[in-house]
């Protein structure tokens, strides 16, 4: 629960009251405070990985011991937090034999490309959007794909670790893994069709970076032309990269042993890679130079295998603090990786934690394709969270208007919780999100290794490993674009304007579900004020125009439940004797162009109403002080047309500000 505008908001307790027979059926939704288990099984679950399904939901995979050994299970959750049609409530068994360390990629059609190791070899499966297993192949060099059987014979002598997969753009996948037999090591890469066969030109996995020592932590990225970029850490702990065509040959001009991305002799660690959209890639790593701690560096390698113009030969220093990488992968050696995401323009967003201020805070940076830091982003990174206590292991997702970062957080002491924050493309914390992030899950016990996927609507779904039960399980939760965490019922905002109180709740129920709005004054009985319906975004909005200045009221809503009614927590509002600063609402929102902005001024001191774009550029400023105290409406009818997109209205009054978001659609 949270209030953006009213200081006298006191959360109450969630109450449930049975209403007897004849109650409405339960709503077809499932998100609850603290997240939901991704499946009904009570087995030990760990190492979650996740992708967006392209429809507002996500597909999750994890290690599961329900068969008496670690194996791989998957589940698809819709944006409403329910199991998708065709998927078992207990999860879909991707394998019934041993399985560890899964990696997952989208197939472009709502399904998933899944790869894992079973000890000695690597297994690939293609899952459809409705759950059935489309194909399966065991991938183990030096044996060859048989073609007719669609599989590879297991090689039980050599060992393979840290498998990774990405879509090949044609329904199949590029897959790679680390190979070792304790005498030699290299990276193996293979292209597999959607049916689980070796793709044309790939009769067997290609061998990259052969050495007598370990070659570790492969990463894959599409090159944008049907080929693939492969990076790894070589036996000297230097990051290398190679480009291969879709037909299985090395791209023209590329060294078959890979390009060394930096001549620095120091050990490199925690790799990260993202496509530049033009055949090359941006690479990130941690490296201790000058005898200090591990700093964060980046390099841009073009599609031709050269360092991009404007980039330092030894790499761009992204953060000079002693940084800690974002992701930890539950593989053979708990390898660490830098969390990165494309900015859609050839650059990248990156996140990490460091100890410049306390035991650990989370930071992010926007690196442009030309080798510079994006305007508005602070040197050494923008602070995502600087709350007390340890914050670490962040993951991020870009949404076209910024990034959402999720991390482990110990601000309350004890076991880690999960928090998230949104940073705009201007390098600012989103004004609609709480300072230092919103709590995704603060249940007792550990919440670990968060993974994030976009919901396609400026929000995200988060999955994590949770220790709240008798055994660790995988949980998931959803965050909306305004920083609200999806639960059954919660308050979004409560506002007191000139002569009215306006409240908005989120209700996890189908559109049109009837909701009762109730109020009480002090300790009197609850009375029904109105009956409203849940709108298409899950919101219920209500304006109370019968308030009395100086009084205090409690508000709650009630929605149908399987046992009768379920009640929201009580919201207490103090009604001030005088008007208070208030940016009430923008109507319509979204709009085709014309909007009306409702606001309240407490007095006649200087005040401005400003319109900004999503990167913070000022587009309009209106002096509204002359309107005096009270409630006002500014209609933007026939003003300069704004292109389709997201905008902010900011009301300034003295040292106080109020901010709201609105959208223009064409």
Secondary structure by P-SEA (a helix, b strand, c coil): ccccccccbbbbbbbbbbbcccccccccccccccccccccccccccbbbbbbcccccbbbbbbbcccccbbbbbbbbcccccccccccccccccccccccbbbbbbccccbbbbbbbcccbbbbbbbcccccccbbbbbbcccccccccccccccccccccbbbbbbccccbbbbbbbbbcccbbbbbbbccccccccccccccccccccccccccbbbbbbcccccbbbbbbccccbbbbbbbcccccccccccccccccccccccccbbbbbbcccccccccbbbbcccccbbbbbbbbcccccccccccccccccccccccccccccccccbbbbbbbbcccccccccccccccccbbbbbbbbccccccccccccccccccccccccccccccccccbbbbbbcccccccbbbbbbbbbcccccccccccccccccccccccccbbbbbbcccccbbbbbbbccccbbbbbbbccccccccccccccccccccccbbbbbbbbccccccbbbbbbbccccbbbbccccccccccbbbbbbccccccbbbbbbbbbbcccccccccbbbbbbbcccccccccccccccccbbbbbbccccccbbbbbbbccccccccccccccccccbbbbbbccccccccccbbbbbbcccbbbbbbbbbcc
